[in-house]
Amino acid sequence: MFFKSLVTRVIILHILLLVIGISVLTLFHLRREQGHLVGSTRQNATLLLATIEKAIFNAMCTGQNDEVQVILQSIGENPQLAALRIFSPDGTILKSAHPEEIGRQVGFNELALFQNRRDHAIFRYGDKELLGVLRPIMADRRCYSCHGSGHQVLGLLNLNYSLADTRQKLRESTQFFLVSTLVILAVLSAGAAFLLLRFVRRPIHSLAEQMAKVEQGDLSGRVTPLASDEMGSLAGSFNSMVDNLEKARKTLEQYHYQQMVRADRLASVGEMASGVAHEIKNPLAGIGSAIAVLADDFPEDDPRRRIVAEVLEQLNRLNKTASDLLYFGKPGDPDPAFVDLNELVNKTLFFIAQHPESRNVHRIKILDRELTPVWADEKQLQQVLFNVMINALQAMTAGGSLTVETARVDHDGQIMARIIVSDTGPGIAEKELEKIFSPFYTTKTQGTGLGLAICRRLMEQQGGGIRVESRLGEGSVFTIEIPIPSGETANCQRG
């Protein structure tokens, strides 16, 4: 769980990079320091050897050969000098700061320096690490009287310098750098951790808390930006999102309240309208019958017959409005059964063909022969289909095409049967589309405004829906959808 934190992983990665980087720099510096110390020691040993050579040469030239041994022993008292000697090219020690080794063979390492023509090397004798420096003593004309002219190299001046002090300084330097590295690493790591916790983890934690509140529906919280960086920008974006959500929720609550008020008002109006329709329906029927009897008493050429016919037409219109009000106020419960939509479309088109307004309209049907039956109330479906087709005919007063299609569609795993009714009429304005399914809304001079509202209610009772798309000058497309029962559901419904 600890390593799942992004901040923890970043801190660990940062520390690892610091460790690697500082370790490489420290190692490089230590190697450089070691080279510098050893080089400085070699330089000092070489200078000392040159001084000794000059002193010995002066003593030999003045014939003071015994003074050479004195010089070597005097300088050899330096505790840092492990050996100071002169040996012949064959390795025999001629003079030495330690007289007991005169006449012995010099060590292999020192002789190898001469044989390999090197002037210095680092080697070990037991537990001692030594820097061996070699300098040949070349013959001079002044030396011919004693040594003859046949010897170019009179001897080899050898100095073995102890590196104990050098190594001690190097260890102290190493310890200092290691301690400094650890201190720097600790300070940088602590600083990085503080910055990450302060400017990354804390804002993220605060943002996560506020997001959890938003998820629970509390939109009152906001995140305080700590800096004008990416985290501050993220906090600002979150606050802006919450502000928009709060505005949207207030708008939605207001809209919901308006819809509730509207629904309550419609319910009251519907209840009142149903009562009024019920009260006037029977008197209208009586009035219509009485006027029809009176009309029979008028001669065929009596102008009053035309007036009576107009009165009867208006009475029929009032009667239809009252019937629509009663049906809208309390539609009947659906009586579902398996319905073949292709057959229903054919039947409805047959009825539409008898309608006077269909004379100049070309009817086209495109049926899906593989469409399976739906579980619905056939009469209510036919009422919806008939209403939509009649509206299409009435929209094409100058003629046009009425196309009816059936199809099977899949809505996120839900199989639906679809009926599409399209016309080539004048179309519906966009602002009218939002109201077209509202009760009592109509653009017709003789409409009640309840037809499409009833259609929507009937389709919702069937578990389906109805929608419309339209463009001015291009016509309208009504889409009716109803679920197709699955195999198991269909078997249960048949049973």
DAKA-V548069 format. One record per residue. N is the residue number from 1. NEAR is the number of other ideal C-beta (glycine too) atoms within 12 Angstrom. Layout:
# DAKA-V548069
n=N near=NEAR
n=N near=NEAR
This chain:
# DAKA-V548069
n=1 near=5
n=2 near=10
n=3 near=12
n=4 near=8
n=5 near=19
n=6 near=18
n=7 near=27
n=8 near=19
n=9 near=17
n=10 near=23
n=11 near=27
n=12 near=20
n=13 near=19
n=14 near=25
n=15 near=25
n=16 near=17
n=17 near=18
n=18 near=27
n=19 near=22
n=20 near=16
n=21 near=18
n=22 near=26
n=23 near=21
n=24 near=15
n=25 near=19
n=26 near=27
n=27 near=19
n=28 near=15
n=29 near=22
n=30 near=26
n=31 near=18
n=32 near=17
n=33 near=24
n=34 near=24
n=35 near=17
n=36 near=18
n=37 near=27
n=38 near=27
n=39 near=18
n=40 near=21
n=41 near=35
n=42 near=28
n=43 near=19
n=44 near=25
n=45 near=39
n=46 near=24
n=47 near=18
n=48 near=27
n=49 near=35
n=50 near=20
n=51 near=20
n=52 near=34
n=53 near=33
n=54 near=18
n=55 near=25
n=56 near=35
n=57 near=28
n=58 near=19
n=59 near=24
n=60 near=31
n=61 near=24
n=62 near=16
n=63 near=14
n=64 near=17
n=65 near=23
n=66 near=15
n=67 near=20
n=68 near=34
n=69 near=26
n=70 near=19
n=71 near=29
n=72 near=38
n=73 near=23
n=74 near=18
n=75 near=30
n=76 near=29
n=77 near=14
n=78 near=22
n=79 near=12
n=80 near=25
n=81 near=35
n=82 near=34
n=83 near=37
n=84 near=44
n=85 near=46
n=86 near=41
n=87 near=36
n=88 near=28
n=89 near=22
n=90 near=15
n=91 near=25
n=92 near=21
n=93 near=31
n=94 near=31
n=95 near=38
n=96 near=33
n=97 near=31
n=98 near=21
n=99 near=18
n=100 near=11
n=101 near=26
n=102 near=22
n=103 near=17
n=104 near=19
n=105 near=17
n=106 near=34
n=107 near=27
n=108 near=16
n=109 near=29
n=110 near=42
n=111 near=26
n=112 near=20
n=113 near=32
n=114 near=31
n=115 near=17
n=116 near=15
n=117 near=13
n=118 near=21
n=119 near=24
n=120 near=32
n=121 near=30
n=122 near=28
n=123 near=26
n=124 near=19
n=125 near=19
n=126 near=10
n=127 near=11
n=128 near=21
n=129 near=25
n=130 near=35
n=131 near=42
n=132 near=43
n=133 near=40
n=134 near=41
n=135 near=35
n=136 near=25
n=137 near=36
n=138 near=18
n=139 near=22
n=140 near=20
n=141 near=12
n=142 near=17
n=143 near=25
n=144 near=15
n=145 near=13
n=146 near=18
n=147 near=23
n=148 near=12
n=149 near=14
n=150 near=10
n=151 near=18
n=152 near=16
n=153 near=23
n=154 near=33
n=155 near=35
n=156 near=36
n=157 near=47
n=158 near=46
n=159 near=42
n=160 near=40
n=161 near=39
n=162 near=28
n=163 near=35
n=164 near=21
n=165 near=22
n=166 near=29
n=167 near=24
n=168 near=17
n=169 near=21
n=170 near=27
n=171 near=19
n=172 near=17
n=173 near=23
n=174 near=22
n=175 near=16
n=176 near=18
n=177 near=27
n=178 near=20
n=179 near=15
n=180 near=19
n=181 near=27
n=182 near=19
n=183 near=15
n=184 near=21
n=185 near=28
n=186 near=18
n=187 near=17
n=188 near=22
n=189 near=26
n=190 near=19
n=191 near=19
n=192 near=25
n=193 near=26
n=194 near=18
n=195 near=23
n=196 near=27
n=197 near=22
n=198 near=21
n=199 near=27
n=200 near=30
n=201 near=24
n=202 near=23
n=203 near=30
n=204 near=26
n=205 near=22
n=206 near=27
n=207 near=31
n=208 near=21
n=209 near=20
n=210 near=27
n=211 near=24
n=212 near=14
n=213 near=20
n=214 near=25
n=215 near=14
n=216 near=12
n=217 near=13
n=218 near=17
n=219 near=24
n=220 near=15
n=221 near=25
n=222 near=25
n=223 near=30
n=224 near=18
n=225 near=23
n=226 near=25
n=227 near=18
n=228 near=12
n=229 near=16
n=230 near=16
n=231 near=28
n=232 near=21
n=233 near=18
n=234 near=26
n=235 near=31
n=236 near=23
n=237 near=18
n=238 near=30
n=239 near=26
n=240 near=17
n=241 near=21
n=242 near=27
n=243 near=20
n=244 near=16
n=245 near=25
n=246 near=21
n=247 near=15
n=248 near=15
n=249 near=19
n=250 near=15
n=251 near=14
n=252 near=14
n=253 near=15
n=254 near=14
n=255 near=14
n=256 near=14
n=257 near=14
n=258 near=14
n=259 near=15
n=260 near=14
n=261 near=14
n=262 near=18
n=263 near=16
n=264 near=14
n=265 near=17
n=266 near=24
n=267 near=18
n=268 near=15
n=269 near=21
n=270 near=29
n=271 near=19
n=272 near=16
n=273 near=31
n=274 near=26
n=275 near=18
n=276 near=20
n=277 near=30
n=278 near=20
n=279 near=15
n=280 near=23
n=281 near=26
n=282 near=15
n=283 near=18
n=284 near=27
n=285 near=19
n=286 near=15
n=287 near=22
n=288 near=28
n=289 near=17
n=290 near=18
n=291 near=26
n=292 near=21
n=293 near=14
n=294 near=19
n=295 near=24
n=296 near=16
n=297 near=14
n=298 near=18
n=299 near=10
n=300 near=11
n=301 near=8
n=302 near=15
n=303 near=12
n=304 near=18
n=305 near=20
n=306 near=15
n=307 near=16
n=308 near=24
n=309 near=20
n=310 near=16
n=311 near=22
n=312 near=26
n=313 near=19
n=314 near=19
n=315 near=27
n=316 near=21
n=317 near=21
n=318 near=25
n=319 near=26
n=320 near=23
n=321 near=28
n=322 near=30
n=323 near=27
n=324 near=34
n=325 near=33
n=326 near=28
n=327 near=30
n=328 near=33
n=329 near=28
n=330 near=20
n=331 near=29
n=332 near=17
n=333 near=12
n=334 near=26
n=335 near=15
n=336 near=26
n=337 near=21
n=338 near=24
n=339 near=36
n=340 near=25
n=341 near=42
n=342 near=28
n=343 near=23
n=344 near=37
n=345 near=39
n=346 near=20
n=347 near=24
n=348 near=38
n=349 near=33
n=350 near=20
n=351 near=21
n=352 near=33
n=353 near=20
n=354 near=16
n=355 near=23
n=356 near=13
n=357 near=24
n=358 near=27
n=359 near=17
n=360 near=18
n=361 near=31
n=362 near=20
n=363 near=32
n=364 near=20
n=365 near=30
n=366 near=20
n=367 near=25
n=368 near=22
n=369 near=14
n=370 near=14
n=371 near=27
n=372 near=26
n=373 near=27
n=374 near=39
n=375 near=30
n=376 near=37
n=377 near=27
n=378 near=28
n=379 near=23
n=380 near=35
n=381 near=41
n=382 near=32
n=383 near=32
n=384 near=45
n=385 near=41
n=386 near=33
n=387 near=36
n=388 near=41
n=389 near=42
n=390 near=33
n=391 near=36
n=392 near=43
n=393 near=35
n=394 near=30
n=395 near=34
n=396 near=31
n=397 near=19
n=398 near=15
n=399 near=18
n=400 near=28
n=401 near=22
n=402 near=41
n=403 near=28
n=404 near=39
n=405 near=26
n=406 near=38
n=407 near=26
n=408 near=26
n=409 near=24
n=410 near=14
n=411 near=17
n=412 near=7
n=413 near=9
n=414 near=20
n=415 near=24
n=416 near=31
n=417 near=42
n=418 near=34
n=419 near=46
n=420 near=34
n=421 near=44
n=422 near=34
n=423 near=41
n=424 near=29
n=425 near=32
n=426 near=22
n=427 near=26
n=428 near=30
n=429 near=16
n=430 near=15
n=431 near=12
n=432 near=21
n=433 near=23
n=434 near=14
n=435 near=19
n=436 near=32
n=437 near=32
n=438 near=24
n=439 near=30
n=440 near=24
n=441 near=23
n=442 near=23
n=443 near=23
n=444 near=18
n=445 near=9
n=446 near=16
n=447 near=22
n=448 near=29
n=449 near=24
n=450 near=36
n=451 near=38
n=452 near=40
n=453 near=32
n=454 near=35
n=455 near=41
n=456 near=30
n=457 near=32
n=458 near=38
n=459 near=37
n=460 near=21
n=461 near=25
n=462 near=38
n=463 near=24
n=464 near=36
n=465 near=27
n=466 near=35
n=467 near=25
n=468 near=32
n=469 near=20
n=470 near=30
n=471 near=20
n=472 near=16
n=473 near=12
n=474 near=17
n=475 near=27
n=476 near=37
n=477 near=30
n=478 near=41
n=479 near=30
n=480 near=45
n=481 near=32
n=482 near=43
n=483 near=29
n=484 near=35
n=485 near=27
n=486 near=16
n=487 near=12
n=488 near=10
n=489 near=20
n=490 near=20
n=491 near=12
n=492 near=11
n=493 near=20
n=494 near=14
n=495 near=7
